[in-house]
Amino acid sequence: MPARRIQTRVRRTNGRVQADPPQRIPIIAVDANGADLGPGEVVAGANLAAQQGVRVLLFGPAAEMGAAGPGIEVIDAPESIAKAANPAAAARSQRDSSIVRAARAVADGDADALVSAGATGAALAAALFNIKRDRGILRPALAAQIPVPGAPVTLVDVGANTEVRAEYLVQFAFMGAALAHVVHGVARPRVALLSVGEEATRGTPLVQDVHARLSAAAGLRFVGNIEGHALTEGKADVVVTDGFTGNVTLKVMEGVSDKMIALLKETAVSTRRAKAGGVLMAPALRAFRDEISPEIAGGAYLLGLRRIGVVGHGRFTARGFEQAILLAARGVNGDIVGRTHEALEAAGALRKLGAVSDSGSTVSAS
């Protein structure tokens, strides 16, 4: 196992200066199965991340992964459950699959975080059964950064829980706020609740209940309800919703972005005059395309576990997988798990020990 550089940070908690646990060079366990472009694309992304000082344990079919550079250890794990119809059952029964072995490496302390190459259901199931939920967490949640130019927004949940209770959404709000603060550098994240109207009385009974709870939550900068069209208007840094609504919202936005880029390209070559203008506009259009690309965001954080998890898009190129690995490393260095737990504990939003909880997350295959 490669040696890790130790660093120490200091922070202020409740008026007292405290030293954070020493930081080490993160080791990220990556499942190379599930990528649309094949395991070789994940290896290429891992090579890019390793060049920036991250260590990678790469689980997948060694014969298909190609050359791995310094800082990467390849573990031959050809078995995949990325396309399993029942991810939970597959994660329990196929213990030698790449995603399960990667999750076990994190659970056993051989790696600090898990990255999946696009199989959301398999990653969630493997993480729940091996890494497990953090103490007091009711449900894990997927938090994705919506790449809005100039005003990125963290949307949580985007697919881990299709059905929720009010307590889940309250915890999601604190998880998202901790993520926005530690990873995205927002000093006091504004948290909003996705609804069909801004008024506290709008939305389903569940949404109204959550609105009341978040309004009274200590240590949370809750700014009220937000409608779908306002997601791109910079009114909130974190937007909370259930996994079904969040997943649909995210995919609609990605689809519109892809279509818009395609239409811009078509327009730029539609006439001779457009072609001339397109040449002049090309640098600005490329910069705009990069800014709204899901690859730049690096995928979604899987929050609420004892260790960090990141789920990338299956259609990512090497650039996207590089960003997913670096995203996981930032979560480790920023102690997302510890800081989320502190925020939830301070607000009294953790499940009490001995309290009855239901069976776990509804695993999404999205």
PyMOL commands that set and color helices and strands:
alter all, ss='L'
color gray80, all
select helices_A, chain A and resi 39-50+62-65+87-93+98-107+120-130+166-182+205-216+228-232+243-268+272-292+294-297+318-333+336-346
alter helices_A, ss='H'
color red, helices_A
select strands_A, chain A and resi 10-13+16-19+27-31+55-60+72-76+113-116+141-146+153-156+190-194+221-226+238-240+300-303+308-311
alter strands_A, ss='S'
color yellow, strands_A
deselect
rebuild
show_as cartoon
